[in-house]
Amino acid sequence: MHVVSYALFLVALFQCRFFAFAILDPIDFLALQSIRKSLHDLPGSNFLASWDFTSDPCNFAGVFCASDKVVALNLGDPRAGSPGLTGRIDSAIGKLSALAELSIVPGRIYGSLPESISQLKGLRFLAISRNFISGNIPLTLGRLRRLKTLDLSYNQLNGGIPRSIGTLPELTNVILCHNHLSGSVPPFLSHVLTRLDLKHNALSGSLAPYSLPPSLQSLSLSWNRLTGPVDKLLSRLNHLNYLDLSLNQFTGPIPGRLFSFPITNLQLERNSFSGPVQPTEQVTIPTVDLSHNRLSGHISPMFSTVQNLYLNNNYFTGQVPASFVDRLLSASIRILYLQHNYLTGIEISPTAEIPLRSSLCLQYNCMVPPVQTACPLKAGKMKTRPTSQCKG
């Protein structure tokens, strides 16, 4: 009796396992087979070892199913230092009709993004970062109307950013940094977009005042070739907590109200911003870098509450406000770089001792620095400007 019961148990177990194996939609099953053939483990990786098609594919590493469909595909071992995968992304990826999430963690995936990805109408998360993807971003990605996150950063993509991507209504994160993208930044119409990171590309052109939504909290456009004024655009982005526009060719004024936004790090250095800078209230942003621009006028005392302030290599004139000296001597200011301007004085005793944890640089202005402090090497050796540059 016990032998018969055990035999029936084995039959039932086999049927359950067979049923679990067979439950996956045949189209998804074949698609996974094609995807597997185009990918390989890098030396030291065994991520694909579990992809044995004599067992249930829903138990494969990185495969997640709901009912009889694959809903998420997370390829590669996400642990830091993992070797990852190599190979190409097979066009069969577009057959996984219920796929909502697709990610490929750092590895050596090469080739272009298959156009078939645009068939995944329910895709919400697409992240293929830190690989060797090349070619253009498919124009047809604009069909993914439910897409929330698009991360194709740290690849070798070229060509432009399709305008169709900017029309996606549910985008919250767009991360395309560290590629070779060119052309203009398209308008982004999503009212829920919070992060836009396009740094380290070859983007050019100007940004229209209404091209980015006020919902943005993090904006990074550094290391591009962008031009034109951005004062009207920035004035609208009052939810920003991070802004980096450095190493571009932006022009025009910096709006004073920008300094009252909840920003923790403001990077506007190495552009062609011009005119005076007048914050509307005391600045509480910890780090402000406006260096290497064409800013002029007097330095506002509203900046004295900034911990790390870089105003060097501009056209600032007049006296350094007394409030800066007080906060510098109390070590409330950690970095105050004012070199390479046209400043005429600072009210500080020649015997004053700058705290060791604070840095002050005043050289190459229209005054002899009253205190000797260590300046960065790139400030040069000249202590003061030639008199001929300081007349009038």
C-alpha positions as CSV (number, residue, x, y, z in Angstrom):
1,M,0.0,0.0,0.0
2,H,2.8,2.4,0.9
3,V,4.6,1.5,-2.4
4,V,1.4,2.3,-4.4
5,S,0.9,5.6,-2.6
6,Y,4.5,6.6,-3.2
7,A,4.2,5.8,-6.9
8,L,1.1,7.9,-7.2
9,F,2.9,10.7,-5.4
10,L,5.7,10.6,-7.9
11,V,3.3,10.6,-10.8
12,A,1.5,13.6,-9.3
13,L,4.8,15.4,-8.7
14,F,5.9,14.8,-12.3
15,Q,2.6,16.1,-13.6
16,C,2.9,19.2,-11.5
17,R,6.4,19.9,-12.7
18,F,5.4,19.2,-16.3
19,F,2.4,21.5,-15.9
20,A,4.6,24.3,-14.4
21,F,7.0,23.8,-17.2
22,A,4.4,23.8,-19.9
23,I,2.3,26.7,-18.5
24,L,4.6,29.4,-20.1
25,D,3.2,30.9,-23.3
26,P,4.9,29.1,-26.2
27,I,5.8,32.4,-27.9
28,D,7.5,33.6,-24.7
29,F,9.3,30.2,-24.5
30,L,10.7,30.5,-28.0
31,A,11.6,34.1,-27.5
32,L,13.7,33.2,-24.4
33,Q,15.5,30.5,-26.4
34,S,16.5,33.1,-29.0
35,I,17.6,35.6,-26.4
36,R,19.7,32.9,-24.7
37,K,21.4,32.0,-28.0
38,S,22.6,35.6,-28.5
39,L,24.0,36.1,-25.0
40,H,27.0,34.6,-23.2
41,D,28.5,34.8,-19.7
42,L,31.7,36.7,-19.5
43,P,34.6,34.8,-17.8
44,G,33.8,34.5,-14.1
45,S,30.0,34.8,-14.6
46,N,27.6,31.9,-14.4
47,F,24.4,33.9,-14.6
48,L,23.1,31.9,-17.6
49,A,23.8,28.5,-16.0
50,S,20.2,28.2,-14.8
51,W,18.8,28.7,-18.3
52,D,18.1,25.0,-18.9
53,F,15.1,24.8,-21.2
54,T,14.3,21.3,-19.9
55,S,13.0,23.0,-16.8
56,D,10.6,25.8,-16.1
57,P,11.9,29.1,-17.7
58,C,10.1,31.1,-15.0
59,N,12.7,29.8,-12.6
60,F,15.6,31.0,-14.7
61,A,17.8,33.7,-13.2
62,G,16.5,37.1,-14.0
63,V,13.1,35.8,-15.4
64,F,9.9,36.8,-13.7
65,C,6.5,35.6,-14.8
66,A,2.9,36.3,-14.1
67,S,0.4,33.8,-15.2
68,D,1.8,32.3,-18.4
69,K,3.8,35.4,-19.5
70,V,7.2,36.9,-18.9
71,V,6.7,40.3,-17.2
72,A,10.3,41.2,-16.2
73,L,13.7,40.3,-17.6
74,N,16.7,41.4,-15.5
75,L,19.8,40.1,-17.3
76,G,23.1,39.8,-15.6
77,D,24.3,39.7,-12.0
78,P,23.6,43.1,-10.3
79,R,26.3,42.6,-7.6
80,A,29.1,45.1,-7.7
81,G,32.1,43.8,-9.7
82,S,30.2,41.1,-11.4
83,P,31.6,40.3,-14.9
84,G,28.2,40.5,-16.6
85,L,27.1,39.3,-20.0
86,T,28.3,39.7,-23.6
87,G,26.6,39.3,-26.9
88,R,23.7,41.0,-28.6
89,I,20.1,41.7,-27.8
90,D,18.1,39.5,-30.0
91,S,15.1,41.0,-31.8
92,A,13.0,38.2,-30.3
93,I,12.8,40.4,-27.2
94,G,9.8,42.1,-28.9
95,K,7.8,38.8,-28.7
96,L,7.6,39.1,-24.9
97,S,4.3,40.9,-25.2
98,A,3.6,41.3,-21.4
99,L,7.1,42.5,-20.6
100,A,7.0,45.5,-18.2
101,E,10.6,45.6,-17.1
102,L,13.8,45.1,-19.1
103,S,17.3,45.6,-17.6
104,I,20.8,44.5,-18.5
105,V,23.3,45.3,-15.8
106,P,26.9,46.4,-16.6
107,G,28.6,44.0,-19.1
108,R,29.7,43.9,-22.7
109,I,26.5,43.8,-24.6
110,Y,27.2,45.3,-28.1
111,G,25.4,46.0,-31.3
112,S,22.3,48.2,-31.7
113,L,19.0,48.3,-29.8
114,P,16.6,46.2,-31.7
115,E,13.6,48.1,-33.2
116,S,11.4,45.3,-31.9
117,I,11.6,46.7,-28.3
118,S,9.0,49.2,-29.5
119,Q,6.5,46.4,-29.7
120,L,6.5,46.0,-25.9
121,K,3.5,48.3,-25.3
122,G,3.4,47.6,-21.6
123,L,7.1,48.4,-21.0
124,R,7.5,50.7,-18.0
125,F,11.2,50.3,-17.2
126,L,14.0,50.1,-19.8
127,A,17.6,50.2,-18.4
128,I,20.5,49.0,-20.5
129,S,23.4,50.9,-18.9
130,R,27.2,50.6,-18.9
131,N,27.5,48.3,-21.9
132,F,28.7,48.9,-25.5
133,I,25.4,49.5,-27.2
134,S,26.0,51.5,-30.4
135,G,24.0,53.0,-33.3
136,N,21.0,55.3,-33.0
137,I,18.2,55.3,-30.4
138,P,15.3,53.9,-32.3
139,L,12.7,56.5,-33.3
140,T,10.0,53.9,-32.5
141,L,10.7,54.0,-28.8
142,G,8.2,56.8,-28.9
143,R,5.5,54.1,-29.1
144,L,6.2,53.0,-25.5
145,R,3.5,55.2,-24.1
146,R,3.7,53.6,-20.6
147,L,7.5,54.0,-20.2
148,K,8.5,55.6,-17.0
149,T,12.3,55.0,-16.8
150,L,14.6,55.1,-19.8
151,D,18.3,54.5,-18.9
152,L,20.7,54.0,-21.8
153,S,23.6,55.7,-20.1
154,Y,27.3,54.8,-20.5
155,N,27.1,53.2,-23.9
156,Q,28.3,54.3,-27.4
157,L,25.0,55.6,-28.8
158,N,25.2,58.3,-31.5
159,G,22.8,60.3,-33.5
160,G,20.0,62.5,-32.0
161,I,17.5,62.0,-29.2
162,P,14.3,61.2,-31.0
163,R,11.6,63.9,-30.5
164,S,9.1,61.1,-30.0
165,I,10.7,60.2,-26.7
166,G,10.0,63.7,-25.4
167,T,6.3,63.1,-26.0
168,L,6.0,60.0,-23.7
169,P,3.4,61.1,-21.1
170,E,4.5,59.0,-18.1
171,L,8.3,59.5,-18.2
172,T,9.8,60.1,-14.8
173,N,13.5,59.4,-15.4
174,V,15.6,59.9,-18.6
175,I,19.2,59.0,-18.3
176,L,21.2,59.1,-21.5
177,C,24.5,60.4,-20.2
178,H,28.0,59.3,-21.3
179,N,27.2,58.5,-25.0
180,H,28.0,60.2,-28.3
181,L,24.6,61.8,-28.9
182,S,24.3,64.9,-31.0
183,G,21.7,67.4,-32.2
184,S,19.3,69.3,-30.0
185,V,17.5,68.5,-26.7
186,P,13.9,67.7,-27.6
187,P,11.1,69.2,-25.6
188,F,9.9,66.9,-22.8
189,L,6.2,67.1,-22.3
190,S,5.7,64.6,-19.3
191,H,4.3,66.4,-16.3
192,V,5.9,63.9,-14.0
193,L,9.5,64.0,-15.3
194,T,11.8,64.4,-12.2
195,R,15.2,63.5,-13.6
196,L,16.9,64.3,-16.9
197,D,20.6,63.4,-17.2
198,L,22.2,64.1,-20.6
199,K,25.7,64.9,-19.6
200,H,28.8,64.0,-21.5
201,N,27.4,64.0,-25.0
202,A,27.8,66.3,-28.0
203,L,24.4,68.0,-27.8
204,S,24.0,71.4,-29.3
205,G,21.5,74.2,-29.9
206,S,19.4,76.1,-27.4
207,L,16.7,75.3,-24.9
208,A,13.3,76.9,-25.3
209,P,11.7,78.5,-22.1
210,Y,9.0,75.8,-22.0
211,S,11.0,72.8,-23.2
212,L,11.3,71.2,-19.8
213,P,8.5,70.6,-17.2
214,P,8.4,72.3,-13.7
215,S,8.3,68.8,-12.2
216,L,12.1,68.4,-12.8
217,Q,14.1,67.8,-9.6
218,S,17.4,66.9,-11.1
219,L,18.8,68.3,-14.3
220,S,22.3,67.5,-15.7
221,L,23.4,68.8,-19.1
222,S,27.1,69.3,-18.5
223,W,29.9,68.5,-21.0
224,N,27.9,69.3,-24.1
225,R,27.8,72.2,-26.6
226,L,24.6,73.8,-25.7
227,T,24.1,77.5,-26.3
228,G,21.7,80.4,-25.7
229,P,20.1,81.9,-22.6
230,V,18.3,79.7,-20.0
231,D,17.1,82.3,-17.5
232,K,13.4,82.0,-18.4
233,L,13.6,78.2,-18.5
234,L,15.4,78.0,-15.1
235,S,13.0,80.4,-13.4
236,R,10.2,77.9,-14.0
237,L,12.0,74.8,-12.6
238,N,11.4,75.7,-8.9
239,H,11.5,72.0,-7.7
240,L,15.1,71.5,-8.7
241,N,17.4,70.0,-6.0
242,Y,20.3,69.4,-8.3
243,L,21.4,71.4,-11.3
244,D,24.6,71.0,-13.4
245,L,24.9,73.0,-16.7
246,S,28.7,73.2,-16.5
247,L,31.0,73.0,-19.6
248,N,28.6,74.3,-22.2
249,Q,28.2,77.7,-24.0
250,F,25.1,79.1,-22.3
251,T,24.8,82.8,-22.3
252,G,22.7,85.6,-20.7
253,P,21.9,86.2,-17.1
254,I,21.5,83.8,-14.2
255,P,18.0,84.5,-12.6
256,G,18.2,85.6,-9.0
257,R,15.3,83.4,-7.9
258,L,17.3,80.3,-8.9
259,F,19.3,80.6,-5.7
260,S,16.1,80.2,-3.6
261,F,15.3,76.8,-5.0
262,P,15.9,73.7,-2.8
263,I,19.2,72.9,-4.6
264,T,22.0,71.1,-2.8
265,N,24.6,71.5,-5.6
266,L,24.6,74.2,-8.2
267,Q,27.1,73.8,-11.1
268,L,27.0,76.6,-13.7
269,E,30.8,76.9,-14.3
270,R,32.6,77.2,-17.6
271,N,29.9,78.8,-19.7
272,S,29.4,82.3,-20.9
273,F,26.8,83.6,-18.4
274,S,27.0,87.4,-18.1
275,G,25.7,90.3,-16.1
276,P,25.3,90.8,-12.4
277,V,24.1,88.0,-10.1
278,Q,21.6,89.1,-7.5
279,P,20.0,86.4,-5.3
280,T,16.6,87.4,-4.0
281,E,17.3,86.1,-0.5
282,Q,20.1,84.6,1.6
283,V,21.5,81.6,-0.3
284,T,21.4,78.2,1.6
285,I,22.8,76.1,-1.3
286,P,25.9,74.3,0.2
287,T,27.9,74.4,-3.0
288,V,27.7,77.1,-5.7
289,D,30.1,77.1,-8.7
290,L,29.8,80.1,-11.0
291,S,33.4,80.1,-12.0
292,H,34.8,80.7,-15.5
293,N,31.9,82.8,-16.8
294,R,31.5,86.5,-17.7
295,L,29.6,87.6,-14.6
296,S,30.1,91.2,-13.5
297,G,29.1,93.7,-10.9
298,H,29.5,93.5,-7.1
299,I,29.5,90.2,-5.2
300,S,26.2,90.0,-3.4
301,P,26.4,89.5,0.4
302,M,23.6,87.0,0.0
303,F,26.3,84.5,-1.0
304,S,28.1,84.6,2.4
305,T,26.0,81.7,3.7
306,V,27.3,79.3,1.0
307,Q,29.8,76.7,2.3
308,N,31.7,76.2,-1.0
309,L,31.6,79.2,-3.3
310,Y,33.5,79.4,-6.6
311,L,33.3,82.9,-8.2
312,N,36.7,82.9,-9.7
313,N,37.5,83.8,-13.3
314,N,34.8,86.3,-13.9
315,Y,34.5,90.1,-14.0
316,F,33.4,90.9,-10.5
317,T,34.4,94.3,-9.2
318,G,34.3,96.3,-5.9
319,Q,34.9,95.2,-2.3
320,V,34.4,91.7,-0.9
321,P,31.4,92.1,1.5
322,A,32.3,92.1,5.2
323,S,29.9,89.3,5.9
324,F,32.2,87.0,3.9
325,V,35.1,87.7,6.3
326,D,33.1,87.0,9.4
327,R,32.0,83.6,8.1
328,L,35.4,82.7,6.7
329,L,37.1,83.3,10.0
330,S,34.5,81.2,11.8
331,A,35.1,78.4,9.3
332,S,31.5,78.6,8.1
333,I,32.8,79.1,4.7
334,R,35.0,76.1,3.6
335,I,36.0,77.3,0.1
336,L,36.0,80.9,-1.1
337,Y,37.6,81.2,-4.5
338,L,37.6,84.8,-5.8
339,Q,40.8,84.8,-7.9
340,H,40.9,86.2,-11.4
341,N,38.4,89.0,-11.0
342,Y,38.6,92.8,-10.7
343,L,38.0,93.1,-7.0
344,T,39.5,96.1,-5.3
345,G,39.6,95.1,-1.6
346,I,38.6,93.0,1.4
347,E,38.4,94.2,5.0
348,I,40.5,91.6,6.8
349,S,43.4,92.0,9.1
350,P,46.8,91.0,7.7
351,T,47.4,89.1,10.9
352,A,44.1,87.2,10.6
353,E,44.4,83.4,10.7
354,I,42.3,81.6,8.2
355,P,41.1,78.3,9.8
356,L,42.9,75.3,8.5
357,R,39.7,73.7,7.1
358,S,38.9,76.8,5.1
359,S,40.4,77.9,1.8
360,L,40.6,81.5,0.5
361,C,42.1,82.6,-2.8
362,L,42.2,86.3,-3.8
363,Q,45.1,86.5,-6.3
364,Y,45.0,88.2,-9.6
365,N,42.5,91.0,-8.7
366,C,42.9,94.7,-8.5
367,M,44.5,94.6,-5.1
368,V,47.4,93.0,-3.3
369,P,45.9,90.1,-1.2
370,P,46.1,91.2,2.4
371,V,46.6,87.7,3.7
372,Q,48.8,84.9,2.2
373,T,46.8,81.8,1.5
374,A,47.3,78.7,-0.6
375,C,45.6,79.0,-4.0
376,P,45.1,76.2,-6.4
377,L,48.0,75.7,-8.8
378,K,45.9,76.6,-11.8
379,A,45.4,80.1,-10.4
380,G,48.9,80.9,-11.6
381,K,51.7,82.8,-9.8
382,M,50.7,86.4,-10.4
383,K,49.4,87.9,-7.1
384,T,47.7,91.0,-8.6
385,R,46.5,92.3,-12.0
386,P,48.6,94.8,-14.0
387,T,47.5,98.3,-13.1
388,S,46.5,99.0,-16.7
389,Q,43.7,96.4,-16.4
390,C,42.3,98.0,-13.3
391,K,41.7,101.6,-14.4
392,G,38.2,102.9,-14.4
